Structure formats: structure tokens, C-alpha cells
């Protein structure tokens, strides 16, 4: 079991014009050089100084243009419209740090297994075993159109295909034995071919034959991040994830989901103590309660109604401009939502209605506002106390910290809250190793059983 004095701390980043909070770019203290490497390197150094385990980038393959089937309002209002490719940014951040973990999102729906395997294995070598892959199946038709497809696949089908995708990627990552490379100049033998396996995979959706070209990485293979919270998505996360990104409305709900998910990991044949579960949160810190309240009021004032509508349309793959605020969704409309079904299910449960209205979706989801995630607000001592309570109450193994403005949110947290958590004995003072798995108190990855016949919902 990972020690309960090792709270995982993950920064929730975006390679775009704002943080996860779309109003962040409007904050007077937000730095605007997001198209330059120095922007991301400053954040990386701040996080490493604060002993964060990981900086992880969310991503989409399209900007939010489903509301009204037009991109104009999203672009005009800067609603998460700049989306840069992550690998060069992770490389720049990795070269500016030594021990900070670095994770990026790549889609199983729109990339090929070999491409994903080679990109992340190479990056893991270049950054000394500090890399994570956030596995997603993507969300909406806009992404499909950008990638040359007519429409986005149905929800459960995406995860069924992703099971095979993972079989292939892990088989490729573990194709080379740890001791395969001999590099003996005198004998002229570079590597032992008996310790390099050739993949011969044929499933329902994928066929992959050949020998992978990147040897096994310093941590065995990259850490796998997953955020599936729907029924099918949770099965997938329990099968594969090392670090699970979740969204809880409150502590009580978090304790329930945490216990259920850990049981599901065990049922899949994996050790639940080797899987870290971390909810997304915001933190607003002041030198006094009054100062924190003033900061929060400013931050909340930055949100616009258009932010939430555009992001709900994006994440649910449904045009929210087609509904009146008090108009209920029909059973057929709810069933037809192909995007992030966990949000749909949360709104149905939170409203207590079988057919919630558009206003219910806006209010309960909190999309586009800092109400989307729990927000710890107050003095550093109070914020640390709340986080400590969630951690000890077995609602989580750490936190994914989203930013209200950049880079100030992380600077405030590292300068003020991290020392408080360290004084409480729940957060480390130094990195415990050189690889991301070591720093997450996770064992080095064992070779994957690459000859196993793929099964839907099969454990990793």
C-alpha cells in the first residue's frame, strides 16, 4: 500500500490560451505568453520546486464549436480555443526539470497503437522515465471531423475498441526484455533476438504484426492515466489505469466512489494499492479569510454564461443552443448523448429528475465555472486542513489541482499550502526516486502478458 504520508499532487494543465477554467485568461495576473516554451517551463520549475508528482495535460482534437454549430462565440470569448500539440511542450518542460513527472493526452479513437506506443516510449527514454499517457477515447463529432471521420463513434464501442488498443500498446512497450541489449562490440552482437518479441495480434478491430522499435523504458513503461467514470469507462479505468482522474461533487460522494472503484480494480485482478485515485479541485489561497474571499469573488466574476454553454455542448456532443433553459431533455435525447456520459449521469442524479432541463445541466455541472470541481478556499492552513481531511477520510490518494489563473495558482499553492501539508506529514519534502513510478510509490511495471487473448473488460 502506498504510504499515507505520500499524498499525490498533480497539476491539471492545458496547452492553450487558458487553464481548465475558461475565464482564467481574463484574470489580470494571468501571463499571456502561452505560445512560447518559457511559459510552460516556468510552470514546470514551480511545480518541481513544490515537489509535485506530475504535470498532466488534458487535450481535445477540436475547439468548442458545437454550440450553434459555429466556432465564432468560442473564438470571440477565448473559450479554450488554442490547442497546441503536447509532445513538444512536454519535451520543453522535461528539459527544464529533473524529476517532475509529465503526462499528455492521446486518443485511442483517432491515433494508431504503434504511433502512440512509439511517441510515449521515446519520450519516456528522453526524460528519464518520467512520462505518463492519459488514455482517452475522445468526445465529439468536431474531433471526428478534424480527423477525417463522419461522426464520433458510440460511447461503449469506443471503449471496446480501446481495450484492443491497450493490448497492442502494452505488448509493444514490453516487446524488448530489460536485458535484451548486449551492446558487445567485440562479439559484434548488439542485442539478443530471443529477448525481442514479435507481435502477432489480430482482434475484432485491430490487426498488428511486427517488431516494436523502442526498447523498454526506465520505468518499465509509461504511467497510464485514465478518467473513465461512466459504467463502461470505469471498467476500462479499473483494467488499465495507474492514476485515475475523477470528479467528485463533495467528500461523501468521493468516499463512496473511491471505495467502489478500488473494489472494481480488485475484481479486475489487479492490486488496488497500486492504483492512485485523485479528484480534480481548485484552491484559492489568501493570507487571511477575507483576502481569499476577495480573490474568489474576482475569479468567479470572470466566468460568462457563454463559457458553460459552449463547453457543455463540446463535452456532451450536443448543441445546447437548440434547447430553451427550462426545456427538459427527452429520454431519446439523453440516450443519444455520445460525449462524456459521466456528466449526463451526474446531472440526472443531482437534479433528481429523470428528464433534467438545460438549466439543470448548467447549474449542476458547473461547467465553465470554478463550481465544476470542489474549491478549497481560505488561508493556507485551512486549505491544507481540508485536503488532509479528504485524504485521511479515504476519498482519494491525492489531488489534481486545476488553476484559476496562470501561473499564479500554482505559485500560491507551492509557496503557501505545500509547507502546511509537509508540516502535517502527509506530503513529501523530497522526491523519492528518479522515475515517475518511483515518485508515485508504484512498482516498476511488470512485463505485460502479450500473448493473452483480448477480452472485453479483461484486466491488465
C-alpha positions, 0 to 999 in steps of 0.5 A: 500500500502506498504510504499515507504520508505520500499524498499525490499532487498533480497539476491539471494543465492545458496547452492553450490560451487558458487553464481548465477554467475558461475565464482564467485568461481574463484574470489580470495576473494571468501571463499571456505568453502561452505560445512560447516554451518559457511559459510552460517551463516556468510552470514546470520549475514551480511545480518541481520546486513544490515537489509535485508528482506530475504535470498532466495535460488534458487535450481535445482534437477540436475547439468548442464549436458545437454550440450553434454549430459555429466556432465564432462565440468560442473564438470571440470569448477565448473559450479554450480555443488554442490547442497546441500539440503536447509532445513538444511542450512536454519535451520543453518542460522535461528539459527544464526539470529533473524529476517532475513527472509529465503526462499528455493526452492521446486518443485511442479513437483517432491515433494508431497503437504503434504511433502512440506506443512509439511517441510515449516510449521515446519520450519516456527514454528522453526524460528519464522515465518520467512520462505518463499517457492519459488514455482517452477515447475522445468526445465529439463529432468536431474531433471526428471531423478534424480527423477525417471521420463522419461522426464520433463513434458510440460511447461503449464501442469506443471503449471496446475498441480501446481495450484492443488498443491497450493490448497492442500498446502494452505488448509493444512497450514490453516487446524488448526484455530489460536485458535484451541489449548486449551492446558487445562490440567485440562479439559484434552482437548488439542485442539478443533476438530471443529477448525481442518479441514479435507481435502477432495480434489480430482482434475484432478491430485491430490487426498488428504484426511486427517488431516494436522499435523502442526498447523498454523504458526506465520505468518499465513503461509509461504511467497510464492515466485514465478518467473513465467514470461512466459504467463502461469507462470505469471498467476500462479505468479499473483494467488499465489505469495507474492514476485515475482522474475523477470528479467528485461533487463533495467528500461523501460522494468521493468516499463512496466512489473511491471505495467502489472503484478500488473494489472494481480494480480488485475484481479486475485482478489487479492490486488496488494499492497500486492504483492512485485515485485523485479528484480534480479541485481548485484552491484559492489561497489568501493570507487571511479569510477575507483576502481569499474571499476577495480573490474568489469573488474576482475569479468567479466574476470572470466566468460568462454564461457563454463559457458553460454553454459552449463547453457543455455542448463540446463535452456532451456532443450536443448543441445546447443552443437548440434547447430553451433553459427550462426545456427538459431533455427527452429520454431519446435525447439523453440516450443519444448523448455520445460525449462524456456520459459521466456528466449526463449521469451526474446531472440526472442524479443531482437534479433528481429528475429523470428528464433534467432541463438545460438549466439543470445541466448548467447549474449542476455541472458547473461547467465553465465555472470554478463550481465544476470541481470542489474549491478549497478556499481560505488561508493556507492552513485551512486549505491544507486542513481540508485536503488532509481531511479528504485524504485521511477520510479515504476519498482519494490518494491525492489531488489534481489541482486545476488553476484559476489563473496562470501561473499564479495558482500554482505559485500560491499553492507551492509557496503557501499550502505545500509547507502546511501539508509537509508540516502535517506529514502527509506530503513529501519534502523530497522526491523519492526516486528518479522515475515517475513510478518511483515518485508515485510509490508504484512498482516498476511495471511488470512485463505485460502478458502479450500473448493473452487473448483480448477480452472485453473488460479483461484486466491488465 
